[in-house]
Amino acid sequence: MLVPALVAGLVASALGTSPASSELDPTLPSLTLDQLLAIAHVDAPPDGIGLEIHADFPTENPLTIGGLEFTALTAVINPDHSVDMQSAVPARGTDSGDAVGECTDPTFAPTGRSWRAEDMPVEWRFDVRSTPPAKSKFFTRRSIRLAHTVWPHAVTRCKDSTTTSFDYLYKGETRRRVKYDQTNIVEFGPLGSGALAINYTWFSGTRIMETDLRLNRGDYRWTNRREGSGYQVRNVTAHELGHQVGLDDLGDPHSALTMFGRISRGELKKTTLGSGDLRGAQRLSP
C-alpha cells in the first residue's frame, strides 16, 4: 500500500509539479525558531503575519544538521511563531548522469503562497551602500536589475512561448534593512551558518505581502563577470527571485533548472529558465 505522502508525490509529478519534500531527503532537518532567526538574521514576524524563509548554502559550505548536510532549506514561521520545515536539499546528490534536460524537465514545486494581480508590479529597492567593498556598485546594481527581468520576461534557451504576468519595478536606492515594513528590498548583509543568500517572504494566508532578499556580504566572493571563481550575482539573485515568484527548491535529478537547490562558484545556468521553471511561473502568474 502506498502511504499518503508518496501518493501525493506521484500525483504531483504526473502534473508536472513536485512537492520538494518528496524529491529531497525524506527526513527533514529540525530547527527551532531561535536557530532559524539566527541563520536568517531577522526578527520574528509580527502578529498575524507568517514568514517563509528560503536559505541557500554554497556547495562548498553546506549547512550541517544532525550529521546531515544540506545546500538549501525552506522553513515557515507561522503567525503563532511555530516552525514548519517545508523542504531541504541534500548536499550530496545522485549521479549527474541521471539529470533531466533543461528544456525537457517539466518539474516545479509551488510553496502554496502567491501574488495577486493587484500586487503587480512588485516595487523593489536596492541598498547600493551594502555592496561589498571590492565590487563595483554600478555593475552590481546592473546584475541585480537584470536578474529581475528573468522571470517576468521568461528568459530561456528553450523553444518555449510561455509568458507570465509577473512584473517588477525598480524604485531606486534605499537604506532599509530586511524586516516586515511594506518595502521590498535587496541588500548585502550578514547571514548565519554560512548561508549564501536568503529570500524572505512575508505572507497572510496564502497571499504574499512582502519579499526581501539578502546576499551574504562578508563570507563569500561575489562577481559580476561571466567568468570567474566567485558567486555570480545575477545567477544567485535569479534563483532567489524564483522563491519570490512562489517556487520552492528542487533536488536531483533537476540540476538543469533554475530552481535546483545547489549553487556553485562560477555558475551561470540559473540566469535562464528551464521548462519546469517556466511552467511554474505561468501556473503562479497572478
Helices and strands as residue ranges (DSSP letters): H 4-14, H 20-23, H 33-40, E 50-56, E 63-65, E 68-77, E 83-90, G 96-98, G 117-119, E 122-126, G 128-130, H 137-150, E 168-173, E 184-189, E 197-204, E 207-216, E 222-223, E 231-232, H 233-245, G 269-271, H 275-284
